[in-house]
Protein backbone atom coordinates (compact mmCIF):
# COMPACT_ATOMS: atom_id res chain seq x y z
CA UNK A 1 0.00 0.00 0.00
CA UNK A 2 1.29 3.45 -0.89
CA UNK A 3 1.91 6.15 1.70
CA UNK A 4 -1.02 8.25 0.49
CA UNK A 5 -3.39 5.29 0.66
CA UNK A 6 -2.41 4.55 4.26
CA UNK A 7 -3.07 8.18 5.13
CA UNK A 8 -6.47 8.11 3.43
CA UNK A 9 -7.41 4.99 5.39
CA UNK A 10 -6.38 6.59 8.68
CA UNK A 11 -8.36 9.70 7.74
CA UNK A 12 -11.46 7.68 6.80
CA UNK A 13 -11.35 5.59 9.96
CA UNK A 14 -10.88 8.72 12.07
CA UNK A 15 -13.97 10.29 10.50
CA UNK A 16 -15.98 7.07 10.99
CA UNK A 17 -15.12 7.22 14.69
CA UNK A 18 -16.01 10.94 14.74
CA UNK A 19 -12.59 11.77 16.18
CA UNK A 20 -10.66 14.98 15.79
CA UNK A 21 -7.00 14.90 14.88
CA UNK A 22 -6.23 15.96 18.44
CA UNK A 23 -8.23 13.05 19.86
CA UNK A 24 -6.52 10.51 17.66
CA UNK A 25 -2.93 11.62 18.08
CA UNK A 26 -2.97 12.59 21.79
CA UNK A 27 0.05 10.94 23.40
CA UNK A 28 1.13 9.29 20.15
CA UNK A 29 2.35 12.02 17.82
CA UNK A 30 1.82 15.69 17.07
CA UNK A 31 -1.19 17.00 15.17
CA UNK A 32 1.21 18.18 12.47
CA UNK A 33 2.61 14.67 12.10
CA UNK A 34 -0.89 13.19 11.85
CA UNK A 35 -1.84 15.81 9.24
CA UNK A 36 1.21 14.89 7.18
CA UNK A 37 0.37 11.19 7.46
CA UNK A 38 -3.23 11.74 6.40
CA UNK A 39 -2.26 13.86 3.41
CA UNK A 40 0.41 11.41 2.26
CA UNK A 41 3.30 13.82 2.83
CA UNK A 42 4.90 11.43 5.29
CA UNK A 43 5.12 7.68 5.76
CA UNK A 44 4.24 6.63 9.31
CA UNK A 45 6.77 5.18 11.70
CA UNK A 46 5.69 1.60 12.44
CA UNK A 47 5.17 2.20 16.17
CA UNK A 48 3.17 5.38 15.55
CA UNK A 49 1.14 3.60 12.87
CA UNK A 50 0.33 0.67 15.18
CA UNK A 51 -0.67 3.02 18.02
CA UNK A 52 -2.95 5.05 15.73
CA UNK A 53 -4.57 1.87 14.39
CA UNK A 54 -5.10 0.56 17.90
CA UNK A 55 -6.79 3.80 18.96
CA UNK A 56 -9.00 3.52 15.86
CA UNK A 57 -9.96 -0.02 16.90
CA UNK A 58 -8.27 -1.70 13.94
CA UNK A 59 -5.12 -3.71 13.44
CA UNK A 60 -2.29 -2.41 11.30
CA UNK A 61 -2.83 -5.43 9.02
CA UNK A 62 -6.45 -4.41 8.51
CA UNK A 63 -5.55 -0.87 7.51
CA UNK A 64 -2.81 -1.98 5.11
CA UNK A 65 -5.01 -4.63 3.48
CA UNK A 66 -7.90 -2.27 2.67
N, CA, C and O atoms as a Maestro MAE file, in Angstrom:
{
 s_m_m2io_version
 :::
 2.0.0
}

f_m_ct {
 s_m_title
 :::
 protein
 m_atom[264] {
  # First column is atom index #
  i_m_mmod_type
  r_m_x_coord
  r_m_y_coord
  r_m_z_coord
  i_m_residue_number
  s_m_chain_name
  s_m_pdb_residue_name
  s_m_pdb_atom_name
  i_m_atomic_number
  :::
  1 25 0.845 -1.169 0.000 1 A "UNK " " N  " 7
  2 3 0.000 0.000 0.000 1 A "UNK " " CA " 6
  3 2 0.896 1.240 0.000 1 A "UNK " " C  " 6
  4 15 1.901 1.291 0.710 1 A "UNK " " O  " 8
  5 25 0.530 2.208 -0.781 2 A "UNK " " N  " 7
  6 3 1.290 3.448 -0.894 2 A "UNK " " CA " 6
  7 2 1.051 4.344 0.322 2 A "UNK " " C  " 6
  8 15 0.040 4.217 1.014 2 A "UNK " " O  " 8
  9 25 1.986 5.241 0.567 3 A "UNK " " N  " 7
  10 3 1.909 6.150 1.699 3 A "UNK " " CA " 6
  11 2 0.604 6.935 1.708 3 A "UNK " " C  " 6
  12 15 -0.038 7.053 2.751 3 A "UNK " " O  " 8
  13 25 0.210 7.467 0.574 4 A "UNK " " N  " 7
  14 3 -1.024 8.246 0.487 4 A "UNK " " CA " 6
  15 2 -2.262 7.427 0.792 4 A "UNK " " C  " 6
  16 15 -3.218 7.934 1.379 4 A "UNK " " O  " 8
  17 25 -2.250 6.161 0.396 5 A "UNK " " N  " 7
  18 3 -3.394 5.290 0.657 5 A "UNK " " CA " 6
  19 2 -3.523 4.976 2.146 5 A "UNK " " C  " 6
  20 15 -4.632 4.906 2.677 5 A "UNK " " O  " 8
  21 25 -2.395 4.789 2.812 6 A "UNK " " N  " 7
  22 3 -2.410 4.554 4.257 6 A "UNK " " CA " 6
  23 2 -3.004 5.773 4.951 6 A "UNK " " C  " 6
  24 15 -3.852 5.648 5.834 6 A "UNK " " O  " 8
  25 25 -2.554 6.939 4.544 7 A "UNK " " N  " 7
  26 3 -3.071 8.178 5.128 7 A "UNK " " CA " 6
  27 2 -4.557 8.344 4.908 7 A "UNK " " C  " 6
  28 15 -5.271 8.781 5.811 7 A "UNK " " O  " 8
  29 25 -5.036 8.005 3.725 8 A "UNK " " N  " 7
  30 3 -6.467 8.109 3.426 8 A "UNK " " CA " 6
  31 2 -7.273 7.154 4.296 8 A "UNK " " C  " 6
  32 15 -8.369 7.490 4.745 8 A "UNK " " O  " 8
  33 25 -6.723 5.950 4.534 9 A "UNK " " N  " 7
  34 3 -7.412 4.986 5.388 9 A "UNK " " CA " 6
  35 2 -7.487 5.497 6.819 9 A "UNK " " C  " 6
  36 15 -8.535 5.402 7.458 9 A "UNK " " O  " 8
  37 25 -6.386 6.038 7.325 10 A "UNK " " N  " 7
  38 3 -6.383 6.588 8.678 10 A "UNK " " CA " 6
  39 2 -7.408 7.719 8.776 10 A "UNK " " C  " 6
  40 15 -8.172 7.796 9.739 10 A "UNK " " O  " 8
  41 25 -7.414 8.580 7.783 11 A "UNK " " N  " 7
  42 3 -8.364 9.701 7.739 11 A "UNK " " CA " 6
  43 2 -9.808 9.189 7.739 11 A "UNK " " C  " 6
  44 15 -10.640 9.677 8.503 11 A "UNK " " O  " 8
  45 25 -10.100 8.221 6.894 12 A "UNK " " N  " 7
  46 3 -11.456 7.676 6.795 12 A "UNK " " CA " 6
  47 2 -11.900 7.030 8.101 12 A "UNK " " C  " 6
  48 15 -13.024 7.238 8.558 12 A "UNK " " O  " 8
  49 25 -11.013 6.249 8.694 13 A "UNK " " N  " 7
  50 3 -11.347 5.591 9.957 13 A "UNK " " CA " 6
  51 2 -11.546 6.615 11.071 13 A "UNK " " C  " 6
  52 15 -12.420 6.450 11.922 13 A "UNK " " O  " 8
  53 25 -10.746 7.659 11.064 14 A "UNK " " N  " 7
  54 3 -10.882 8.716 12.066 14 A "UNK " " CA " 6
  55 2 -12.242 9.396 11.943 14 A "UNK " " C  " 6
  56 15 -12.896 9.675 12.948 14 A "UNK " " O  " 8
  57 25 -12.660 9.660 10.713 15 A "UNK " " N  " 7
  58 3 -13.968 10.285 10.504 15 A "UNK " " CA " 6
  59 2 -15.106 9.351 10.896 15 A "UNK " " C  " 6
  60 15 -16.106 9.795 11.460 15 A "UNK " " O  " 8
  61 25 -14.959 8.054 10.601 16 A "UNK " " N  " 7
  62 3 -15.976 7.070 10.990 16 A "UNK " " CA " 6
  63 2 -16.168 7.053 12.501 16 A "UNK " " C  " 6
  64 15 -17.285 6.891 12.993 16 A "UNK " " O  " 8
  65 25 -15.079 7.220 13.225 17 A "UNK " " N  " 7
  66 3 -15.115 7.222 14.693 17 A "UNK " " CA " 6
  67 2 -15.476 8.601 15.245 17 A "UNK " " C  " 6
  68 15 -15.576 8.781 16.459 17 A "UNK " " O  " 8
  69 25 -15.671 9.571 14.355 18 A "UNK " " N  " 7
  70 3 -16.007 10.938 14.739 18 A "UNK " " CA " 6
  71 2 -14.961 11.519 15.694 18 A "UNK " " C  " 6
  72 15 -15.295 12.146 16.699 18 A "UNK " " O  " 8
  73 25 -13.694 11.296 15.356 19 A "UNK " " N  " 7
  74 3 -12.589 11.772 16.181 19 A "UNK " " CA " 6
  75 2 -11.908 12.950 15.510 19 A "UNK " " C  " 6
  76 15 -11.789 13.002 14.285 19 A "UNK " " O  " 8
  77 25 -11.465 13.887 16.321 20 A "UNK " " N  " 7
  78 3 -10.656 14.981 15.791 20 A "UNK " " CA " 6
  79 2 -9.216 14.492 15.669 20 A "UNK " " C  " 6
  80 15 -8.855 13.448 16.213 20 A "UNK " " O  " 8
  81 25 -8.412 15.248 14.959 21 A "UNK " " N  " 7
  82 3 -6.996 14.902 14.876 21 A "UNK " " CA " 6
  83 2 -6.370 14.916 16.264 21 A "UNK " " C  " 6
  84 15 -5.541 14.062 16.580 21 A "UNK " " O  " 8
  85 25 -6.756 15.869 17.085 22 A "UNK " " N  " 7
  86 3 -6.226 15.965 18.444 22 A "UNK " " CA " 6
  87 2 -6.566 14.731 19.263 22 A "UNK " " C  " 6
  88 15 -5.724 14.220 20.002 22 A "UNK " " O  " 8
  89 25 -7.810 14.247 19.133 23 A "UNK " " N  " 7
  90 3 -8.233 13.052 19.864 23 A "UNK " " CA " 6
  91 2 -7.414 11.834 19.454 23 A "UNK " " C  " 6
  92 15 -6.973 11.055 20.299 23 A "UNK " " O  " 8
  93 25 -7.219 11.683 18.165 24 A "UNK " " N  " 7
  94 3 -6.516 10.505 17.663 24 A "UNK " " CA " 6
  95 2 -5.044 10.507 18.035 24 A "UNK " " C  " 6
  96 15 -4.512 9.473 18.440 24 A "UNK " " O  " 8
  97 25 -4.389 11.618 17.908 25 A "UNK " " N  " 7
  98 3 -2.933 11.625 18.079 25 A "UNK " " CA " 6
  99 2 -2.460 11.902 19.497 25 A "UNK " " C  " 6
  100 15 -1.262 11.804 19.763 25 A "UNK " " O  " 8
  101 25 -3.354 12.243 20.414 26 A "UNK " " N  " 7
  102 3 -2.972 12.587 21.792 26 A "UNK " " CA " 6
  103 2 -2.092 11.495 22.404 26 A "UNK " " C  " 6
  104 15 -2.513 10.346 22.535 26 A "UNK " " O  " 8
  105 25 -0.881 11.863 22.770 27 A "UNK " " N  " 7
  106 3 0.048 10.939 23.397 27 A "UNK " " CA " 6
  107 2 0.787 10.028 22.432 27 A "UNK " " C  " 6
  108 15 1.617 9.221 22.850 27 A "UNK " " O  " 8
  109 25 0.494 10.151 21.147 28 A "UNK " " N  " 7
  110 3 1.134 9.291 20.146 28 A "UNK " " CA " 6
  111 2 2.076 10.092 19.260 28 A "UNK " " C  " 6
  112 15 3.241 9.733 19.087 28 A "UNK " " O  " 8
  113 25 1.563 11.172 18.708 29 A "UNK " " N  " 7
  114 3 2.354 12.024 17.817 29 A "UNK " " CA " 6
  115 2 1.737 13.414 17.826 29 A "UNK " " C  " 6
  116 15 0.700 13.638 18.451 29 A "UNK " " O  " 8
  117 25 2.370 14.336 17.138 30 A "UNK " " N  " 7
  118 3 1.821 15.693 17.069 30 A "UNK " " CA " 6
  119 2 0.698 15.758 16.037 30 A "UNK " " C  " 6
  120 15 0.589 14.898 15.163 30 A "UNK " " O  " 8
  121 25 -0.121 16.776 16.152 31 A "UNK " " N  " 7
  122 3 -1.189 17.002 15.175 31 A "UNK " " CA " 6
  123 2 -0.579 17.227 13.794 31 A "UNK " " C  " 6
  124 15 -1.120 16.762 12.791 31 A "UNK " " O  " 8
  125 25 0.528 17.928 13.740 32 A "UNK " " N  " 7
  126 3 1.211 18.179 12.466 32 A "UNK " " CA " 6
  127 2 1.644 16.874 11.824 32 A "UNK " " C  " 6
  128 15 1.486 16.689 10.617 32 A "UNK " " O  " 8
  129 25 2.188 15.970 12.625 33 A "UNK " " N  " 7
  130 3 2.606 14.668 12.098 33 A "UNK " " CA " 6
  131 2 1.407 13.908 11.561 33 A "UNK " " C  " 6
  132 15 1.473 13.339 10.472 33 A "UNK " " O  " 8
  133 25 0.310 13.890 12.314 34 A "UNK " " N  " 7
  134 3 -0.895 13.192 11.848 34 A "UNK " " CA " 6
  135 2 -1.405 13.811 10.560 34 A "UNK " " C  " 6
  136 15 -1.789 13.083 9.645 34 A "UNK " " O  " 8
  137 25 -1.419 15.126 10.464 35 A "UNK " " N  " 7
  138 3 -1.842 15.805 9.239 35 A "UNK " " CA " 6
  139 2 -0.985 15.351 8.060 35 A "UNK " " C  " 6
  140 15 -1.509 15.048 6.988 35 A "UNK " " O  " 8
  141 25 0.305 15.304 8.254 36 A "UNK " " N  " 7
  142 3 1.212 14.887 7.176 36 A "UNK " " CA " 6
  143 2 1.002 13.426 6.792 36 A "UNK " " C  " 6
  144 15 1.138 13.065 5.624 36 A "UNK " " O  " 8
  145 25 0.672 12.589 7.767 37 A "UNK " " N  " 7
  146 3 0.369 11.191 7.460 37 A "UNK " " CA " 6
  147 2 -0.912 11.088 6.645 37 A "UNK " " C  " 6
  148 15 -0.969 10.375 5.644 37 A "UNK " " O  " 8
  149 25 -1.936 11.807 7.084 38 A "UNK " " N  " 7
  150 3 -3.232 11.737 6.402 38 A "UNK " " CA " 6
  151 2 -3.182 12.292 4.984 38 A "UNK " " C  " 6
  152 15 -3.913 11.823 4.112 38 A "UNK " " O  " 8
  153 25 -2.341 13.272 4.747 39 A "UNK " " N  " 7
  154 3 -2.256 13.861 3.414 39 A "UNK " " CA " 6
  155 2 -1.234 13.161 2.522 39 A "UNK " " C  " 6
  156 15 -1.077 13.520 1.355 39 A "UNK " " O  " 8
  157 25 -0.545 12.168 3.065 40 A "UNK " " N  " 7
  158 3 0.414 11.415 2.265 40 A "UNK " " CA " 6
  159 2 1.774 12.073 2.131 40 A "UNK " " C  " 6
  160 15 2.607 11.621 1.346 40 A "UNK " " O  " 8
  161 25 2.009 13.135 2.888 41 A "UNK " " N  " 7
  162 3 3.302 13.816 2.834 41 A "UNK " " CA " 6
  163 2 4.387 13.036 3.569 41 A "UNK " " C  " 6
  164 15 5.580 13.236 3.337 41 A "UNK " " O  " 8
  165 25 3.954 12.144 4.459 42 A "UNK " " N  " 7
  166 3 4.903 11.429 5.291 42 A "UNK " " CA " 6
  167 2 4.448 9.993 5.477 42 A "UNK " " C  " 6
  168 15 3.255 9.722 5.615 42 A "UNK " " O  " 8
  169 25 5.399 9.082 5.480 43 A "UNK " " N  " 7
  170 3 5.117 7.677 5.755 43 A "UNK " " CA " 6
  171 2 5.203 7.473 7.264 43 A "UNK " " C  " 6
  172 15 6.141 7.960 7.895 43 A "UNK " " O  " 8
  173 25 4.244 6.764 7.852 44 A "UNK " " N  " 7
  174 3 4.242 6.626 9.306 44 A "UNK " " CA " 6
  175 2 5.336 5.697 9.826 44 A "UNK " " C  " 6
  176 15 5.660 4.683 9.206 44 A "UNK " " O  " 8
  177 25 5.890 6.061 10.961 45 A "UNK " " N  " 7
  178 3 6.771 5.180 11.701 45 A "UNK " " CA " 6
  179 2 5.921 3.991 12.149 45 A "UNK " " C  " 6
  180 15 4.750 4.167 12.487 45 A "UNK " " O  " 8
  181 25 6.485 2.798 12.157 46 A "UNK " " N  " 7
  182 3 5.693 1.597 12.444 46 A "UNK " " CA " 6
  183 2 5.038 1.648 13.821 46 A "UNK " " C  " 6
  184 15 3.886 1.241 13.967 46 A "UNK " " O  " 8
  185 25 5.750 2.139 14.830 47 A "UNK " " N  " 7
  186 3 5.168 2.197 16.171 47 A "UNK " " CA " 6
  187 2 4.046 3.223 16.254 47 A "UNK " " C  " 6
  188 15 3.030 2.980 16.905 47 A "UNK " " O  " 8
  189 25 4.220 4.357 15.603 48 A "UNK " " N  " 7
  190 3 3.169 5.378 15.553 48 A "UNK " " CA " 6
  191 2 1.958 4.822 14.800 48 A "UNK " " C  " 6
  192 15 0.818 4.986 15.236 48 A "UNK " " O  " 8
  193 25 2.211 4.175 13.686 49 A "UNK " " N  " 7
  194 3 1.141 3.597 12.873 49 A "UNK " " CA " 6
  195 2 0.339 2.575 13.682 49 A "UNK " " C  " 6
  196 15 -0.892 2.599 13.662 49 A "UNK " " O  " 8
  197 25 1.019 1.690 14.383 50 A "UNK " " N  " 7
  198 3 0.335 0.673 15.182 50 A "UNK " " CA " 6
  199 2 -0.489 1.312 16.301 50 A "UNK " " C  " 6
  200 15 -1.607 0.876 16.577 50 A "UNK " " O  " 8
  201 25 0.058 2.340 16.942 51 A "UNK " " N  " 7
  202 3 -0.669 3.018 18.017 51 A "UNK " " CA " 6
  203 2 -1.915 3.729 17.488 51 A "UNK " " C  " 6
  204 15 -2.970 3.690 18.122 51 A "UNK " " O  " 8
  205 25 -1.796 4.373 16.337 52 A "UNK " " N  " 7
  206 3 -2.953 5.047 15.733 52 A "UNK " " CA " 6
  207 2 -4.029 4.024 15.365 52 A "UNK " " C  " 6
  208 15 -5.213 4.239 15.623 52 A "UNK " " O  " 8
  209 25 -3.615 2.925 14.767 53 A "UNK " " N  " 7
  210 3 -4.571 1.874 14.389 53 A "UNK " " CA " 6
  211 2 -5.276 1.311 15.614 53 A "UNK " " C  " 6
  212 15 -6.486 1.085 15.595 53 A "UNK " " O  " 8
  213 25 -4.514 1.087 16.676 54 A "UNK " " N  " 7
  214 3 -5.104 0.564 17.905 54 A "UNK " " CA " 6
  215 2 -6.156 1.529 18.453 54 A "UNK " " C  " 6
  216 15 -7.239 1.108 18.859 54 A "UNK " " O  " 8
  217 25 -5.837 2.803 18.464 55 A "UNK " " N  " 7
  218 3 -6.791 3.798 18.962 55 A "UNK " " CA " 6
  219 2 -8.032 3.850 18.075 55 A "UNK " " C  " 6
  220 15 -9.122 4.165 18.552 55 A "UNK " " O  " 8
  221 25 -7.873 3.544 16.790 56 A "UNK " " N  " 7
  222 3 -9.000 3.520 15.865 56 A "UNK " " CA " 6
  223 2 -9.778 2.204 15.943 56 A "UNK " " C  " 6
  224 15 -10.813 2.053 15.295 56 A "UNK " " O  " 8
  225 25 -9.276 1.255 16.737 57 A "UNK " " N  " 7
  226 3 -9.958 -0.016 16.899 57 A "UNK " " CA " 6
  227 2 -9.703 -0.998 15.782 57 A "UNK " " C  " 6
  228 15 -10.490 -1.922 15.580 57 A "UNK " " O  " 8
  229 25 -8.624 -0.818 15.057 58 A "UNK " " N  " 7
  230 3 -8.270 -1.700 13.944 58 A "UNK " " CA " 6
  231 2 -6.834 -2.164 14.100 58 A "UNK " " C  " 6
  232 15 -6.039 -1.533 14.797 58 A "UNK " " O  " 8
  233 25 -6.511 -3.258 13.455 59 A "UNK " " N  " 7
  234 3 -5.117 -3.710 13.440 59 A "UNK " " CA " 6
  235 2 -4.401 -3.042 12.286 59 A "UNK " " C  " 6
  236 15 -5.030 -2.607 11.321 59 A "UNK " " O  " 8
  237 25 -3.089 -2.961 12.388 60 A "UNK " " N  " 7
  238 3 -2.295 -2.406 11.295 60 A "UNK " " CA " 6
  239 2 -2.485 -3.230 10.033 60 A "UNK " " C  " 6
  240 15 -2.522 -2.677 8.933 60 A "UNK " " O  " 8
  241 25 -2.605 -4.555 10.176 61 A "UNK " " N  " 7
  242 3 -2.828 -5.428 9.017 61 A "UNK " " CA " 6
  243 2 -4.134 -5.088 8.321 61 A "UNK " " C  " 6
  244 15 -4.203 -5.108 7.092 61 A "UNK " " O  " 8
  245 25 -5.167 -4.776 9.088 62 A "UNK " " N  " 7
  246 3 -6.454 -4.415 8.510 62 A "UNK " " CA " 6
  247 2 -6.326 -3.151 7.660 62 A "UNK " " C  " 6
  248 15 -6.812 -3.099 6.530 62 A "UNK " " O  " 8
  249 25 -5.674 -2.146 8.210 63 A "UNK " " N  " 7
  250 3 -5.547 -0.867 7.509 63 A "UNK " " CA " 6
  251 2 -4.749 -1.036 6.229 63 A "UNK " " C  " 6
  252 15 -5.114 -0.470 5.198 63 A "UNK " " O  " 8
  253 25 -3.678 -1.793 6.271 64 A "UNK " " N  " 7
  254 3 -2.813 -1.980 5.107 64 A "UNK " " CA " 6
  255 2 -3.519 -2.809 4.039 64 A "UNK " " C  " 6
  256 15 -3.295 -2.601 2.846 64 A "UNK " " O  " 8
  257 25 -4.372 -3.747 4.455 65 A "UNK " " N  " 7
  258 3 -5.009 -4.631 3.476 65 A "UNK " " CA " 6
  259 2 -6.199 -4.011 2.780 65 A "UNK " " C  " 6
  260 15 -6.667 -4.553 1.779 65 A "UNK " " O  " 8
  261 25 -6.706 -2.895 3.274 66 A "UNK " " N  " 7
  262 3 -7.897 -2.271 2.668 66 A "UNK " " CA " 6
  263 2 -7.605 -1.513 1.419 66 A "UNK " " C  " 6
  264 15 -8.514 -0.945 0.815 66 A "UNK " " O  " 8
  :::
 }
 m_bond[263] {
  # First column is bond index #
  i_m_from
  i_m_to
  i_m_order
  :::
  1 1 2 1
  2 2 3 1
  3 3 4 2
  4 3 5 1
  5 5 6 1
  6 6 7 1
  7 7 8 2
  8 7 9 1
  9 9 10 1
  10 10 11 1
  11 11 12 2
  12 11 13 1
  13 13 14 1
  14 14 15 1
  15 15 16 2
  16 15 17 1
  17 17 18 1
  18 18 19 1
  19 19 20 2
  20 19 21 1
  21 21 22 1
  22 22 23 1
  23 23 24 2
  24 23 25 1
  25 25 26 1
  26 26 27 1
  27 27 28 2
  28 27 29 1
  29 29 30 1
  30 30 31 1
  31 31 32 2
  32 31 33 1
  33 33 34 1
  34 34 35 1
  35 35 36 2
  36 35 37 1
  37 37 38 1
  38 38 39 1
  39 39 40 2
  40 39 41 1
  41 41 42 1
  42 42 43 1
  43 43 44 2
  44 43 45 1
  45 45 46 1
  46 46 47 1
  47 47 48 2
  48 47 49 1
  49 49 50 1
  50 50 51 1
  51 51 52 2
  52 51 53 1
  53 53 54 1
  54 54 55 1
  55 55 56 2
  56 55 57 1
  57 57 58 1
  58 58 59 1
  59 59 60 2
  60 59 61 1
  61 61 62 1
  62 62 63 1
  63 63 64 2
  64 63 65 1
  65 65 66 1
  66 66 67 1
  67 67 68 2
  68 67 69 1
  69 69 70 1
  70 70 71 1
  71 71 72 2
  72 71 73 1
  73 73 74 1
  74 74 75 1
  75 75 76 2
  76 75 77 1
  77 77 78 1
  78 78 79 1
  79 79 80 2
  80 79 81 1
  81 81 82 1
  82 82 83 1
  83 83 84 2
  84 83 85 1
  85 85 86 1
  86 86 87 1
  87 87 88 2
  88 87 89 1
  89 89 90 1
  90 90 91 1
  91 91 92 2
  92 91 93 1
  93 93 94 1
  94 94 95 1
  95 95 96 2
  96 95 97 1
  97 97 98 1
  98 98 99 1
  99 99 100 2
  100 99 101 1
  101 101 102 1
  102 102 103 1
  103 103 104 2
  104 103 105 1
  105 105 106 1
  106 106 107 1
  107 107 108 2
  108 107 109 1
  109 109 110 1
  110 110 111 1
  111 111 112 2
  112 111 113 1
  113 113 114 1
  114 114 115 1
  115 115 116 2
  116 115 117 1
  117 117 118 1
  118 118 119 1
  119 119 120 2
  120 119 121 1
  121 121 122 1
  122 122 123 1
  123 123 124 2
  124 123 125 1
  125 125 126 1
  126 126 127 1
  127 127 128 2
  128 127 129 1
  129 129 130 1
  130 130 131 1
  131 131 132 2
  132 131 133 1
  133 133 134 1
  134 134 135 1
  135 135 136 2
  136 135 137 1
  137 137 138 1
  138 138 139 1
  139 139 140 2
  140 139 141 1
  141 141 142 1
  142 142 143 1
  143 143 144 2
  144 143 145 1
  145 145 146 1
  146 146 147 1
  147 147 148 2
  148 147 149 1
  149 149 150 1
  150 150 151 1
  151 151 152 2
  152 151 153 1
  153 153 154 1
  154 154 155 1
  155 155 156 2
  156 155 157 1
  157 157 158 1
  158 158 159 1
  159 159 160 2
  160 159 161 1
  161 161 162 1
  162 162 163 1
  163 163 164 2
  164 163 165 1
  165 165 166 1
  166 166 167 1
  167 167 168 2
  168 167 169 1
  169 169 170 1
  170 170 171 1
  171 171 172 2
  172 171 173 1
  173 173 174 1
  174 174 175 1
  175 175 176 2
  176 175 177 1
  177 177 178 1
  178 178 179 1
  179 179 180 2
  180 179 181 1
  181 181 182 1
  182 182 183 1
  183 183 184 2
  184 183 185 1
  185 185 186 1
  186 186 187 1
  187 187 188 2
  188 187 189 1
  189 189 190 1
  190 190 191 1
  191 191 192 2
  192 191 193 1
  193 193 194 1
  194 194 195 1
  195 195 196 2
  196 195 197 1
  197 197 198 1
  198 198 199 1
  199 199 200 2
  200 199 201 1
  201 201 202 1
  202 202 203 1
  203 203 204 2
  204 203 205 1
  205 205 206 1
  206 206 207 1
  207 207 208 2
  208 207 209 1
  209 209 210 1
  210 210 211 1
  211 211 212 2
  212 211 213 1
  213 213 214 1
  214 214 215 1
  215 215 216 2
  216 215 217 1
  217 217 218 1
  218 218 219 1
  219 219 220 2
  220 219 221 1
  221 221 222 1
  222 222 223 1
  223 223 224 2
  224 223 225 1
  225 225 226 1
  226 226 227 1
  227 227 228 2
  228 227 229 1
  229 229 230 1
  230 230 231 1
  231 231 232 2
  232 231 233 1
  233 233 234 1
  234 234 235 1
  235 235 236 2
  236 235 237 1
  237 237 238 1
  238 238 239 1
  239 239 240 2
  240 239 241 1
  241 241 242 1
  242 242 243 1
  243 243 244 2
  244 243 245 1
  245 245 246 1
  246 246 247 1
  247 247 248 2
  248 247 249 1
  249 249 250 1
  250 250 251 1
  251 251 252 2
  252 251 253 1
  253 253 254 1
  254 254 255 1
  255 255 256 2
  256 255 257 1
  257 257 258 1
  258 258 259 1
  259 259 260 2
  260 259 261 1
  261 261 262 1
  262 262 263 1
  263 263 264 2
  :::
 }
}
